[in-house]
Structure formats: structure tokens, C-alpha cells
Amino acid sequence: MKQKTILSKLTAYQQGKQTHEIKEEYGLEKIVKLASNENVYGYSSQVKNYLTENLPELNIYPDGHTSELRTALSKKLAVDENQLLFGSGSEEIIQIICRAFVQDNTNTVMAANSFPQYRHNTLVEGGTVKEIPVKANGEHDLQAMNAAIDEETVVVWICAPDNPTGTLIKGEEFINFMEDCPKDVLVVLDEAYREYVDVAQLLDSHTYIKNYPNLISLRTFSKAYGLAGLRIGYGIGHPDLVHHLNVVRGPFNTTSVAQKAATIAIQDEDFIRETVEKNRDVKNDFCQFLDEINWAYYPSYTNFISVSTPVSGLEMFQYLIENGFIVRPGELLGYPNSIRITIGNKEDMTELQEIIKKFIESNG
Ligand SMILES: *Cc1c(COP(=O)(O)O)cnc(C)c1O
């Protein structure tokens, strides 16, 4: 058949093995999944309580305008309702952006080896990608990214904090970038891990959005909010931009269950605060451990950490999976000889430290 020619060069997303498959394969009782940066503390109990008592009518299409969540979120964020765009995860918003902006003879600019969906969706829509190496400290090289923008550039992707490095850019660097960036190039600030950033380092995205109509910030309920299974995320941008993106959005792209859950989840600020505090404490402990064993890592502003390993990341992955821990080998993320570990709970991370110690003992 006559599918897009690019499809012969791309592959479908390869997901890791399901937990139950790994348990069977390695004969394990317990498996700790630290591979996808999900919230290891679950999600707000208020969401669970509400949904078990009041499941939405599943035979009815959802509200395609996402009205209730839209109103609640616009109040919480102090933005206008028409500045919000909802998607089946922020991943779908990346897809919507590419559908709306990318065509043949256009390109998008991203940090090399940052979130792969920017590249994938650009290519599917017929564009090319300029991947700009990160700086030695793992941060986006915003100056080099700016220099890479040309007449054909339609979108620049900035992942802050970045996946998989976990690093963050500074506000003043971002402002400089926006000042130099052509006004007709869309800048996507992917803030999937925003909730994990300390207030002192937090980007003032809301002011940036007011000042720059060519900027959109992407957020998700999949990470700190712990609702990855429901698939819901959103973008905040200028009403004109949101209007254009809505043209290519599917009419019922988020579910009634997801909309309701997200509406309740944003009211439960205690849950987010507790998640972030626990994550920070366990992360600090783990960094101290990494310092003791002398394994290098990028400073992380998220709920995961990218760590250099003395053997290949694939080998380390294999060793850890045999001991009941699933991580992501850096080889699959463009960072060889490293692994990306989601920060688990205290108990699991203590166990992980013991397992790594054993590895070091038996490997000199
Ligand atoms: C997890 C993640 C997303 C998307 O998550 P959704 O589940 O689609 O909302 C987007 N960007 C980055 C950098 C992520 O790590």
C-alpha cells in the first residue's frame, strides 16, 4: 500500500516487558519497577474514593471541551480558560503540535537524546530534526539550539527538567533564548516534571507565556499526580495558538474518567507535597550513596536520576533485573554506560543500594 515513505524507516514504540512476564522469566517473587518515572506512592486517595463511588456514565461520550477540569485548572493556574489545551497525555499534545506545524521541508530543533517523541512525531509528519548535543553538565545548550534555528524551523523543543538527564535550565538563560528566537517559531517547554522542582529553581513559565505568544508549556498528570494509566495532560499557551492546535485535536481525546480524576487530583495539594518531599529525601540519600561509591550522575530536578555505571548500562540493567529491579539502560536513551533509575520509596531504594554494593564487591 501507499503509506508515508518515512514509515519504513521508523519503528513502533518498544515497551519494556510487563512486570508479570519478568517475574515468571526470572522466578522472582517481587519486582520493583523503576523504569518509567511513574509515581511510586500511587495517586491521591480522594481520586480513588470519588471514582469508586461515582464512576462517570461510560456509555456517554466525554465532554469534548473538558469544561469542568478547564474551569478548575484555569482558576488554580490563574490563566484564561482559552489558554488551555487538553490531551491524552502530554504526549498527544506533542503529536497535535507536530500535526499542526510540521510538514515537508520543515525542521524542528531539540536537545540530542531528549524525550524521543519530539523526534518521532516530527519525522512522521515529514519534517527533519536538528539534534543539538547537551552541555557537559547535561543541560540543554540553548545558545547552540538558537544558532541552529533557520528559515525552515517551525518548532523548538525544550525539556525542563529534561528526560533522561534530569537537568534543568535557568530562567535567565531561557529568557535570553526567547528574546533571540524568531517570533514565528513555536517554542515548546515540556514541564512534565515541574512539580518536582524546588520553588527557588522553578521556571516562571506563567510570566513567560504572557510575554511570548510563541510559547507553550506542557504539563501532565502522569508523573507527580500519579495518573499515568488515565492518559491526561495539558498545554498552556496564547489563545490564538491554542485555537490552531484545537483544529487538529480529536473531538473526544480525553476520557470522562480522566477528566474527573484530574479535576479532583488538582485539589489534593497535600498528596503532591508529600510525594515531592518523600522523593527529595530519598533522592538525597541515594545521591549520597552514589558519592560514596564514586558513581557519577547528573544533578536531578525530577523523580529519576541518570547514573554512570562502571560496565555498560545494558549489563547493569541485566544484573539489576535478575535481582528484582527494573531500570532503563542508558544505551536505549542515547547515553551509553549509564542507567536511568526512577527514585523509588525508601525501603526499595535501600535494598537497591545493597544490591549495587554486592555488584561492586563481586566486580572489584
Ligand atoms: C512522561 C513524559 C511525558 C508524557 O507523559 P504523558 O503520560 O504522555 O503525559 C512528556 N514529556 C516528558 C519529558 C516525559 O518524561
PDBQT file of the ligand as one rigid body, heavy atoms in Angstrom, charges set to zero:
ROOT
HETATM    1  C1  LIG A 401       6.481  11.214  30.732  1.00  0.00    +0.000 C 
HETATM    2  C2  LIG A 401       6.797  12.365  29.859  1.00  0.00    +0.000 A 
HETATM    3  C3  LIG A 401       5.840  12.978  29.033  1.00  0.00    +0.000 A 
HETATM    4  C4  LIG A 401       4.488  12.487  28.690  1.00  0.00    +0.000 C 
HETATM    5  O1  LIG A 401       3.742  11.939  29.559  1.00  0.00    +0.000 OA
HETATM    6  P1  LIG A 401       2.209  11.665  29.264  1.00  0.00    +0.000 P 
HETATM    7  O2  LIG A 401       1.973  10.441  30.039  1.00  0.00    +0.000 OA
HETATM    8  O3  LIG A 401       2.011  11.480  27.792  1.00  0.00    +0.000 OA
HETATM    9  O4  LIG A 401       1.506  12.877  29.754  1.00  0.00    +0.000 OA
HETATM   10  C5  LIG A 401       6.186  14.091  28.307  1.00  0.00    +0.000 A 
HETATM   11  N1  LIG A 401       7.424  14.578  28.362  1.00  0.00    +0.000 NA
HETATM   12  C6  LIG A 401       8.359  14.027  29.123  1.00  0.00    +0.000 A 
HETATM   13  C7  LIG A 401       9.697  14.625  29.131  1.00  0.00    +0.000 C 
HETATM   14  C8  LIG A 401       8.093  12.894  29.884  1.00  0.00    +0.000 A 
HETATM   15  O5  LIG A 401       9.066  12.323  30.595  1.00  0.00    +0.000 OA
ENDROOT
TORSDOF 0
